[in-house]
Amino acid sequence: MYENNLAFVIQKDQEDPLKNYRKEFLIPTNDEGIELVYLCGNSLGLQPKKTSNYLQQELNDWAKFGVEGHTDAKNPWLPYHEFLTNSMAKIVGAKPSEIVIMNSLTTNLHLMMVSFYQPTKNKYKIVIESDAFPSDKYAMESQLKFHGYDSNDGLILWKPREGENLCRFEDLEKIMEDQGDEIALLMIGSTNYYSGQLYPLKKITDLGHKHNSLVGFDLAHGVGNIQPNLHETGADFAVWCTYKYLNSGPGSLGGCFVHERHANNTDLNRFAGWWGHNKQTRFNMRHEFDAIPGAEGWQLSNPAILSMAAIRASLDLFETAGFKNIIKKSKSLTSFLEFLINELNDDRINIITPENPEERGCQLSIQVKSANKNLHTQLTKNGVISDWREPDVIRVAPAPLYNSYQDVFEFVQRLKKVLN
Ligand SMILES: *Cc1c(COP(=O)(O)O)cnc(C)c1O
């Protein structure tokens, strides 16, 4: 199906139905103006060319209208977040009322914990995957501590078995069988940032709910990369950022999902703010909080419009390209990457990401035995932007909207050169 030669690669790029989308992005270059092989969209997505126009529009309207821009701007700022809702909802497989763009990821995680982590004396433990992103682990530990629990006792790690790199669902089942009565919450990353493993979200949710535990997902490495079908999974909540696969710029706003069964649930604690208040009476400055039903009711502050403008620029590209088409190309591009790496036939190399395309997104985590960070430095010198994780893993993520088959081919050529 795949061939390891440049003619094949050029043909694949020509046949690619999404090939024109690369031109919609600013691709970083070296000092001589030659494009780098950028495979770090899992860390910071590239800038769409349209983004500056979207930002400029809001800057112009701010200059022209001042505060009146809230209602008079071309895209009025008061409801601005609503302009993002439909396309965002499609990308995470949620109903529009279940999602909102607000704050940043770790902040949203804490806000969701206020509502969905309500420990009791006997049911207070939290399960996370063992290679969770550090911020998630810190958030969980600090939540346990905040509620008066010891994190050594309260935090349960779902770990790969000795000598393995991936988490097995059976082992999570075992944890729930043994300690489910004490587990209040499962908080799992959808696609693990380190291994690239995509967990079975629906099975995890069903398992948690069977044991009366709530279930939340961190989609940081999933959103824009895989289709999490959040509504169908039945998860209680989810959070994500938009600056990785969603290309909205460094530190841009994050997103939040609250399942519709919780839309009007007044039993949940929540930290409230005026932006979560009934839109009809928000400016009456009433004394009693009246939450907007659904995810919007968890908003605190009036949001950063410039950041939302950047998210909008990117979501518009996802919308026209079609997320199904993006995923289709993603699978093909990543399988091609896997094929080329296997063609290297180098016993030092072990791809730790699952082989099954249904159990991963676009990222491959490549372990290079006895390598050190110098390998990464050499790749960078050879014009490849990738990510290094100690002790010996290179993470590469061909992003289907702007990466080409040629990028993937070039990466493997340069990896080979550096390894020799
Ligand atoms: C990128 C990432 C973060 C970063 O959190 P911020 O609050 O956006 O800085 C947290 N968790 C995971 C799993 C991530 O991939």
The ligand as a MOL file (V3000), in Angstrom:
LIG
                    3D

  0  0  0     0  0            999 V3000
M  V30 BEGIN CTAB
M  V30 COUNTS 15 15 0 0 0
M  V30 BEGIN ATOM
M  V30 1 C -0.9970 20.5950 27.2960 0
M  V30 2 C -1.6000 19.9500 28.4570 0
M  V30 3 C -1.8590 20.6750 29.6330 0
M  V30 4 C -1.4860 22.1240 29.7540 0
M  V30 5 O -2.3460 22.7850 30.6140 0
M  V30 6 P -2.6230 24.3660 30.5230 0
M  V30 7 O -3.5160 24.5920 31.6520 0
M  V30 8 O -3.2510 24.6260 29.1880 0
M  V30 9 O -1.3040 25.0540 30.6310 0
M  V30 10 C -2.4640 20.0110 30.6840 0
M  V30 11 N -2.8000 18.7030 30.6000 0
M  V30 12 C -2.5560 17.9840 29.4790 0
M  V30 13 C -2.9490 16.5410 29.4030 0
M  V30 14 C -1.9340 18.5810 28.3810 0
M  V30 15 O -1.6790 17.8680 27.2890 0
M  V30 END ATOM
M  V30 BEGIN BOND
M  V30 1 1 1 2
M  V30 2 1 2 3
M  V30 3 2 2 14
M  V30 4 1 3 4
M  V30 5 2 3 10
M  V30 6 1 4 5
M  V30 7 1 5 6
M  V30 8 2 6 7
M  V30 9 1 6 8
M  V30 10 1 6 9
M  V30 11 1 10 11
M  V30 12 2 11 12
M  V30 13 1 12 13
M  V30 14 1 12 14
M  V30 15 1 14 15
M  V30 END BOND
M  V30 END CTAB
M  END
